[in-house]
Amino acid sequence: AKAISEQLKQAVGIKELLSYLSAYSITPQSAVMFWKRYGNNAISVIEENPYTLCEDGFDISFETADLIAKSQSRPNDERVRVRAGLAHVLMHNRLNGHTCLPFDKLCQAASRMLEVEYEVTSSALYEMVEDNSLTLETFDNRDFVFTNPLHLSETYISARLQMLLRFPAVKISNVDRQIEAIEKENGIEYADLQKKAIFEALDKGLLILTGGPGTGKSVLAINLLAKLIREDAERLQDKLLIGECM
């Protein structure tokens, strides 16, 4: 009887939550995921803080949570709204390729979106850094803010790159003459920065090449570096074969 009672309560709880969230066009799948985390307290959790819906795993947008909050006549500068707005701006920019944002730019963007003063967002952001909801790092005397998972990923990648850099690269000789030959062969002339990137890559064995579309990354990395390395490998192989024959 107790087991049946519990199952009935769960069924009623899910039904009530589905009905509550369907008014805001939230899918049954997202509603069920929310119920699995908060159980029959789900509606109470939403009424206390609608922005809980924005947490990872629910696939519910900040705009939807904000709509629910406005239906409850909550103030624009409410702390939970500002914190959720800051997290939303970071997550949105992640989709644009940014793993972090400068502290000041994040506060400015959130202030515009939330229609609150800069001081309100900056205060909330300091609070989120203090309670480890977000991570702050300083580069070149400027503060940058990360979500915790992305900061962990960036730190891991950095550590792995530093480890790879400890292994010396195989030296390729006569790079200058080889580049000149390739330029003549293809009727092109590499810019000074492109040549610098080539020497960096060949000298250290590892290079992170960045730049916008059409700036010559593919031409540099694929066409030139690959050719230089391939030709040097072939020359090395020839030497090894000669050594074996002798």
Residue, then its C-alpha position, 0 to 999 in steps of 0.5 A: a500500500k505504501a509503494i502504491s501510494e508513493q507511485l501515485k504521488q509521483a504520477v500526480g506530481i509529474k502531471e502537475l508539473l507538466s501542466y504547470l510548465s506547458a503554459y510556457s511551451i516547455t517540452p514534456q522531456s525537459a519537464v520530466m528531467f526537472w522532476k527527476r532532479y527535484g521530485n514533487n518539490a519541483i513546482s515549489v522550487i520554480e516558484e522560489n527561483p524560476y531561474t533554476l530551470c536554466e541549470d545544465g541538463f534541462d534545455i530550458s532557456f533563460e528567456t523562458a525562465d524570465l517569462i515565468a519570473k515576470s508572471q510572478s511580478r519579480p523585480n528586474d534586479e532580483r539577485v537570482r535573476v542577475r546571477a542567471g543572466l550573467a551565466h546566460v551571457l557566458m553560455h551564449n558566448r560559448l556558442n560563438g567560440h568564446t571560452c571566457l569573457p572580460f569581466d567588464k564586458l560581461c557585466q556590460a552585456a548582462s546589464r543591457m540584457l537585464e536592464v539593470e545598472y552596471e553596479v548590480t551585475s558587477s556586484a553579483l558577478y563578484e559574489m559568483v566568483e566568491d562562492n565558486s559558481l564562476t572562475l576568474e583569471t587575470f591575464d595582462n592585468r585584465d580579469f576574465v570570467f569562465t564557467n567552471p567546466l570551461h576553465l577546467s578544460e582550458t587548464y587541462i589543455s594548457a597543461r597538456l600543451q606544456m607537456l608536449l613542448r618539453f619534447p624537442a622537435v626533430k630539426i629540419s635543415n635549410v628551411d629558408r632555401q626550401i621556403e624560397a623554392i616552394e614560393k618559386e614553384n607555386g608563384i607565391e610569396y609568404a608574408d613575414l608573419q607566415k614565415k615566422a609561424i613556419f619557423e616557430a612550428l618547425d623549431k618547437g614542434l608544436l604551434i597553435l595557429t589562429g586567425g579569421p577566415g581567409t587569413g592563410k591558415s590552411v595555405l600555411a599549415i596544410n600546403l607549406l608545413a606539411k610539404l616541408i615535413r614530408e620532404d624532410a621525412e623522405r630525405l631522412q628515410d633515404k639516409l636510413l635506407i642508404g645506411e641499411c644498404m651499406 
